[in-house]
Amino acid sequence: MEGYYENPGIFINKLLQQDDQSDFEEEFVWLQNALKSLNQQLRGTNQGGPEFIGAHPKSLSKAKLAQIKKEMVDWLVCEKTDGVRYLLIILNNGHCYFTGRNLGGLNASNNPYQLHLVKIRVPSQLINPQELQILEMFDGELIIENYPNNTQALNYLIFDTLIHNANNTSKYQYYDRLRCAQEYLELRKVLKKLGPLQNIDFQPLKNFPKIRCILKDFFYADKVRYIFNNYIPLLPHGNDGLIFTKNTFPYVSGTNENIVKWKPPEKNTIDFLICPNKKITVTDSNYGLLELYVMFNQKQIKHFFLFDFIYAKKELIEEVQAQILNQIERLENLGQHEGVKGVVAECKLERLQAPVVKIQALYDLNKNNIYDESRVENFYQQLLRNTELAFRLDSQLLQNQISLLKDIRERIHLKYNFKFNWVIEKYRTDKTSANALFVAQNLLEIISEDLKQLELIEILEKKETLQ
């Protein structure tokens, strides 16, 4: 594992790219069907997809924080681990799989879930020859932890349970779902002393490092000061915020208002599908446009919605093009490359010291920089008619798209005299789809609220006044 200290995400992604898993093809088909059935159960009336099974947190707004304050005893909080999210599936034959947010491509409706065999040993007492079934299923983060003696460990941090002892636990309260994970891990320790742990005999896993499963630490919501001051500084892995979870909520696939994440304002990002624009030529040959797409909604996975753009240097455009080619090559190996035209990346708004004059020129503003709505609208019409991925728009949808783009650019750029620009934080090789439109709009609101750590602590610790 040496040499991957600075970028564990790339290491983990490469680690899980196994060339041949044909030995278990029949099992793969069975598991695909089992996961699709489970996803339908977890979604209830919110059907659509295929999508990642996991529950998605919303970003923490000040209004939601006020609600948590009122319901303090019913919320748990944990640190937000900067790892790679996977569902861990343990079958009753001892085989263990990861499946993540990187689904099987746009046209993989029959086999939507990428499945990775992993080296996690199972107590022999839990293995049985009966009909195949999912014995345990957990939600968590795969991380590399770095210790003071210059050693590293590959750990899976569990933060929820979907299936325990072959029973669906999604309707349990959160405390009880965490207890299920704890029960399994403690049972595993006891059984390890009584008999050997079994590992799948599969050649590509011969040199695969051992993965240790650990239950994440949780606190009551009024302990955020302690978490920031005494807990997070001692973590052997990356952290980028907090996760608040309401105890009484069931596990539901998709975005859930009962799970919220807080990130420091400088770390708030939106996941865009990025694609270079090859149809519009700008005046300066050293620059071009990168289109930033979100999904029209979570059900229409092939429909992209142009959210914004980056006026980018040629070097950045070439970098994005290289990432797209890498994505196509990687998915070609899985037979799932069809439809790949962009790469998903986390992007943040960065304040610049001076206005971006070159962006101003795109709008053809006059010498006095007076905002001219007709010129802005003409630019957006030209852009939308010359995009790479936006789905075909009728006149009403086109006007709605123009209105949305104008609203976003006014709030981000015109309002602040072009002093903000999108910056690519990191490429998301673990994902094939961007945020949905409503998620991106919510994140833009969160970014504008600028909820800092000290204010978060003060609100949660503030004593209620008697009326």
Summary of the structure (lengths in Angstrom):
residues: 467
radius of gyration: 23.6
end to end distance: 58.9
largest distance: 81.1
contacts: 1398
relative contact order: 0.15
helix: 36%
strand: 27%
